[in-house]
Amino acid sequence: MVRSAGAELGGKAPVVVFADADIARAVEGISVAGFFNAGQDCTAATRVLVQSRSTTSS
């Protein structure tokens, strides 16, 4: 028998933002996600990892 389950894993929710991302949309999405589920679940980002954009051309 297979049962569904939810696990609380400590609330260390990193967000990765890649160099080609729309920064304004990423900021808004991360901000809104912080209030998702009224804080009853550990979905708020505690770390934001942003990939830097290269300023040199190949």
N, C-alpha and C positions, 0 to 999 in steps of 0.2 A: 504494500500500500504506500502511495506517495502522498505526503501531506505538505501543504505550503506553510512556510514559517517566515517570520521576520526576525532579524537579529539586530540588536543594538551593538554597534561596534566601536563605541567610544566617542563618536562625534568629531573625529578628525577628518573633515571633508575637504580635500584639496580640489581646486579648480585649476585646470590647465588652459591657458589662452595662447593659441598659436600665433605666430608672426603675421599670418595672412588674415587674421580675424578682424571683424569690424569692432573696433575697441569700444565705441559708444554702445553698441548692442550688448557686448560682453559685460560692460559695467552695469548697464540697466538690468540684465538678466541676473547677475550676481547679487545686486541690491535687492531685487524682488524675491529671490530665492531665500534670502536671509529671514524673511517674514513668512515664508511658506509654512503651513501647518501650525501657525501660532506658537512656534518654539516647542511643540510637543514631540518633535522628532529631530534628531541631529542631522539636519540637512543644510544648515547654514555653513557657508564656506569659512574655514578657519585659516586657510592658506590659499593664496592666489599665486600661481606660478605663470609668469609671462615670458614667452620666448621673445628675445630681442630681434629686431629687424636689422639686417645687414645694410650698412650704408655704402658699401663698396660694390661695384659692378664686376661681373666676371668677364 
